[in-house]
Amino acid sequence: VFLGRDFNKIRNYSEDVAAKIDREMRRIIDNAYNKTEKLLSENIEKLHRVAQALLEKETITGKEFEILFDGGSIS
């Protein structure tokens, strides 16, 4: 099922084209998911550092984020 299909409108393409669209969309989504998962796992310590600061302070500045992301700490 083509994710962008609007069931209230007549489509101007075949089931074969719809299946190709579905496969390409799935490939794009899977690729984005895998990249995101890799980035998060590679930066998990940075993520935890930023999350902890946000739990403590609720908000941080862009500069504070950069400090945390670079391995520093903020008070």
C-alpha positions as CSV (number, residue, x, y, z in Angstrom):
1,V,0.0,0.0,0.0
2,F,1.6,3.3,-1.1
3,L,1.9,5.4,2.0
4,G,1.0,8.6,0.2
5,R,-2.1,7.1,-1.5
6,D,-5.3,9.1,-1.0
7,F,-8.2,6.7,-1.2
8,N,-10.7,9.4,-2.0
9,K,-9.0,10.2,-5.4
10,I,-8.5,8.3,-8.5
11,R,-4.9,7.3,-9.0
12,N,-3.1,7.8,-12.3
13,Y,-0.6,4.9,-11.9
14,S,-0.7,1.1,-11.9
15,E,-0.3,-1.3,-9.1
16,D,3.2,-2.0,-10.3
17,V,4.1,1.6,-10.0
18,A,2.5,1.8,-6.6
19,A,4.6,-1.3,-5.5
20,K,7.8,0.4,-6.8
21,I,7.0,3.5,-4.9
22,D,6.4,1.5,-1.8
23,R,9.7,-0.3,-2.1
24,E,11.6,2.9,-2.7
25,M,9.9,4.6,0.3
26,R,10.7,1.6,2.5
27,R,14.4,1.7,1.3
28,I,14.6,5.5,2.1
29,I,13.0,5.0,5.5
30,D,15.2,2.0,6.4
31,N,18.3,3.9,5.3
32,A,17.4,6.9,7.4
33,Y,16.6,4.7,10.4
34,N,19.9,2.9,10.1
35,K,21.9,6.1,9.9
36,T,20.0,7.5,12.9
37,E,20.6,4.4,14.9
38,K,24.3,4.5,14.1
39,L,24.6,8.2,15.0
40,L,22.9,7.7,18.3
41,S,25.0,4.7,19.2
42,E,28.2,6.5,18.3
43,N,27.2,9.5,20.4
44,I,25.4,7.9,23.3
45,E,27.6,9.4,25.9
46,K,27.1,12.9,24.5
47,L,23.4,12.2,24.4
48,H,23.4,11.2,28.1
49,R,25.5,14.2,29.1
50,V,23.0,16.6,27.3
51,A,20.0,14.7,28.7
52,Q,21.4,14.9,32.3
53,A,22.0,18.6,31.9
54,L,18.5,19.1,30.7
55,L,17.0,17.1,33.5
56,E,18.9,19.3,36.0
57,K,18.5,22.7,34.3
58,E,15.4,22.2,32.0
59,T,17.0,24.5,29.4
60,I,20.5,25.0,28.1
61,T,22.0,27.5,25.7
62,G,23.5,26.6,22.4
63,K,27.0,27.3,23.8
64,E,26.3,25.0,26.8
65,F,25.2,22.3,24.3
66,E,28.4,22.7,22.4
67,I,30.4,22.4,25.6
68,L,28.6,19.3,26.6
69,F,28.8,17.8,23.1
70,D,32.6,18.4,23.1
71,G,33.0,16.5,26.4
72,G,32.9,19.4,28.8
73,S,30.6,20.1,31.7
74,I,28.5,23.1,32.7
75,S,27.4,24.3,36.1
